[in-house]
Amino acid sequence: MSDTGLDVVEEGKKGISKELEAPEERVYEVGYLLVPNLKEEDVPMVYGNLKELVSSLKGEVISDEMPKMIPLAYQMEKVASNVRQKFNAAYFGWVKFSMDAAKVGELKKKLDLDSNIIRFLIIKTVRENTIASKRFVGREMHKRPPAKKTEEPAVPINKEELDQEIDAMVAV
């Protein structure tokens, strides 16, 4: 052990030691889509299993949201036990957690094998609450004010003058 409490892992070619720090925990968020054919009462169980999976890999759940049924922007497919299923809706949920960076690959493998998950995405994020506030509640606030109309008196159109101006433009 060195003075800093870190183990020396490897000595460089020029005698410079490289030290390995303790496993670094990073903050991640996983967004996922669950199959819509789950019973409403089974959704909390699947949601709880996902949180338990994070905990079993020595992760700490920071915040989360219970999955809610949403329509999908496009049809998605999932192949499970050699059967292709197509979905137009899904339960969407997310979990923010901190975990050792080396364990995230293992989490990904386990999520890939879960037949209840259509698709998921794991991203690195920050611990702070990053939920966007509803900024566009009143759309009127962001509309451009209507242009002020200046009332000009209507001038009668002389067809002969108009024809002469058009002929002059065409002739050029």
C-alpha positions in Angstrom: 0.0 0.0 0.0 1.2 3.5 -0.8 0.8 6.6 1.4 -2.4 7.5 -0.3 -4.1 4.2 0.6 -4.1 3.0 -3.1 -2.5 -0.2 -4.3 0.3 0.0 -6.8 -0.8 -2.0 -9.8 2.0 -1.7 -12.3 5.3 0.0 -12.7 5.9 2.0 -15.8 8.9 1.6 -18.0 10.6 4.7 -16.6 10.0 3.8 -12.9 6.8 5.8 -12.6 4.2 3.9 -10.7 0.6 3.8 -11.9 -1.9 3.5 -9.1 -5.4 2.1 -9.3 -8.1 3.9 -7.3 -10.9 2.1 -5.5 -13.8 1.2 -7.9 -15.4 4.4 -9.0 -19.1 4.7 -8.7 -20.8 6.6 -11.5 -24.4 7.7 -11.8 -26.5 6.1 -14.6 -30.0 6.1 -15.7 -31.8 3.3 -17.5 -34.9 4.0 -19.5 -36.9 0.9 -20.6 -40.0 -0.2 -22.4 -41.9 -3.2 -21.0 -44.1 -5.4 -23.2 -47.8 -4.1 -23.1 -49.3 -7.6 -22.7 -48.2 -7.6 -19.0 -51.2 -7.6 -16.6 -51.6 -4.2 -14.8 -50.9 -5.9 -11.5 -47.7 -7.6 -12.8 -46.1 -4.3 -13.8 -45.0 -3.3 -10.2 -43.4 -6.8 -9.8 -41.3 -6.4 -13.0 -40.4 -2.9 -11.9 -39.4 -4.1 -8.5 -37.3 -6.9 -10.1 -35.4 -4.3 -12.1 -34.6 -2.3 -8.9 -33.6 -5.5 -7.1 -31.3 -6.3 -10.0 -29.5 -3.0 -9.6 -29.2 -3.5 -5.9 -27.9 -7.1 -6.4 -25.0 -5.6 -8.5 -24.2 -3.4 -5.5 -25.9 -0.4 -7.1 -27.8 2.3 -5.2 -31.2 3.5 -6.6 -31.3 7.3 -6.5 -34.7 7.9 -8.1 -37.1 6.2 -10.3 -40.5 6.3 -11.9 -43.2 3.6 -12.1 -43.8 2.4 -15.7 -46.8 3.9 -17.4 -48.5 2.8 -20.6 -47.6 5.0 -23.6 -48.2 4.8 -27.3 -45.0 4.2 -29.3 -44.0 6.6 -32.1 -43.4 3.6 -34.4 -43.9 -0.1 -34.3 -41.2 -2.1 -32.4 -40.4 -5.8 -32.7 -38.9 -8.2 -30.2 -37.9 -11.8 -30.8 -38.5 -14.0 -27.8 -38.2 -17.8 -28.0 -38.1 -17.7 -31.8 -41.4 -15.7 -32.0 -41.4 -12.2 -33.4 -43.8 -9.9 -31.5 -44.8 -6.4 -32.7 -45.8 -3.6 -30.4 -47.4 -0.2 -30.8 -47.6 0.6 -27.1 -45.5 -0.2 -24.1 -45.0 0.6 -20.4 -42.2 3.2 -20.1 -40.2 3.6 -16.9 -36.8 4.7 -15.7 -34.4 4.2 -12.8 -31.5 6.5 -11.9 -28.8 4.7 -9.9 -25.1 4.8 -8.9 -23.0 1.7 -9.6 -19.4 0.6 -10.1 -18.6 1.3 -13.7 -17.3 -2.3 -14.2 -20.7 -3.8 -13.2 -22.8 -1.9 -15.8 -21.8 -4.5 -18.5 -23.2 -7.2 -16.4 -26.4 -5.2 -15.8 -26.8 -4.8 -19.6 -26.4 -8.5 -20.2 -29.1 -9.4 -17.6 -31.5 -6.8 -19.1 -30.9 -8.2 -22.6 -32.1 -11.6 -21.4 -35.3 -10.2 -19.7 -38.2 -11.2 -21.9 -40.4 -8.5 -20.5 -38.2 -5.7 -21.8 -38.7 -4.6 -25.4 -35.8 -2.1 -25.4 -33.7 -0.2 -22.9 -31.0 2.5 -22.8 -28.4 3.0 -20.2 -26.8 6.5 -20.0 -24.3 8.2 -17.7 -25.9 11.2 -15.9 -25.5 13.3 -12.8 -26.8 12.7 -9.3 -28.8 16.0 -9.2 -32.4 16.0 -10.2 -32.5 16.7 -13.9 -36.2 16.5 -14.6 -37.1 19.4 -16.8 -39.7 21.7 -15.4 -42.7 22.4 -17.5 -41.6 25.6 -19.2 -44.2 25.7 -21.9 -47.3 25.5 -19.7 -48.8 28.6 -21.3 -48.1 28.8 -25.0 -49.4 32.3 -25.1 -46.2 33.5 -23.3 -44.0 32.4 -26.2 -46.1 33.7 -29.0 -45.0 36.7 -30.9 -47.3 39.7 -30.4 -49.5 40.4 -33.4 -48.2 42.9 -35.8 -49.8 46.3 -35.6 -51.8 47.0 -38.7 -51.6 50.4 -40.2 -54.8 51.3 -41.8 -54.0 52.7 -45.3 -56.9 53.9 -47.4 -57.7 51.5 -50.3 -56.6 53.0 -53.6 -58.7 52.1 -56.6 -56.8 50.0 -59.2 -56.6 51.3 -62.7 -56.4 48.2 -65.0 -54.8 50.2 -67.8 -51.9 51.4 -65.6 -51.5 47.9 -64.2 -51.3 46.4 -67.7 -48.7 49.0 -68.8 -46.5 48.3 -65.7 -46.7 44.5 -66.4 -45.8 45.0 -70.0 -42.9 47.2 -69.0 -41.6 44.5 -66.6 -42.0 41.7 -69.1 -40.3 43.6 -71.9 -37.1 44.0 -69.9 
